[in-house]
Amino acid sequence: MDSFPKVIHDVEQLELLLSAPAAGLVEAMGTLAGDIMVLGVGGKMGPTLARMTKRASVAAGVHRRVIGVARFSSPELEVKLQTQDIETIRCDLLDQAQLDALPEVEHVVYMAGMKFGATGNESLTWAMNAYLPGMICQKFRHSRIAAFSTGNVYGVKPVAAGCPPEDAELNPEGEYAMSCLGRERIFEHFSRTLNIPMTLLRLNYACEMRYGVLVDLARKVWREQPVDVTMGYVNVIWQGDANAMALHSLLHVASPPLALNIAGPETLCVREVAQEFARRMNKPVQFTSEEAADALLSDGRRAHTLFGAPRVSAEELIGCVADWVIRGGETLGKPTHFEVRDGRF
């Protein structure tokens, strides 16, 4: 991707952009030996991350299996991945027999987890987010693992103090965030006891044209719905940049695990972003409440130092999201609920 376009015309172009590997990632995939398995490939990020893995490997001249594992409730997704030369395996990861039947691989990107619907289904949330990681570590004890986590483990922090770095105190709010801290602790335990090299990727927040904080705000402005600014500040990152950092992190795994915030460099003011959408859309905008003194934020500079700064700025994303929403572009129908402050999802 030489430069980010001002307009993304359709889903095909979008997914090409989301899976386009930067030169640095191609080089990294050229030095990384072995096959890569993406667990939970059926989520919002998984398909383009798997495709980026294959594209970067091909560009580096490396022949490797890229294997996507999920339950595949959507058969269309499974077929689509297969057409991109990504092997697929249907698997309920919580089923021990199905998990044991998965092939051994050198590298695992762990993307499985549960967030939305956690409230009222707490037992499954804990099983997915804290019990399953132990099963994964036992199965893939000879692999390198890049495991997705979330910036929610920090809890809300004072905005005036700046975004929390990886060594900040973890103070999760609500059962979802607590179960995600449980996920990190289980991965850390097995990394230490079984000497499994890992990274823990605290994502906050991935964005593309079909979902993300910016899409949530743009749709509210377009529909002339009031915008709640209590959660007044956020970080966002282009999903393609988040994909690339996750894959690149396989070269930096460690035991105990290396924690990395995957976030953009800008701390965005929700009020100002909504006003910018209103300007671009020629719409009025209304606000409710006032900005709280704290917010869910992450300092992404450690990852930027290791992998390079994100290629796409928040300003570029805002422009493309505004255009996409105005034209009635497809969405995934999955709001981020970034404004939730009590941890109930």
Order of alpha helices (4+ residues) and beta strands (2+ residues): alpha-alpha-beta-alpha-beta-alpha-beta-alpha-beta-alpha-alpha-beta-beta-alpha-beta-beta-alpha-beta-beta-beta-alpha-beta-beta-alpha-beta-beta-alpha-alpha
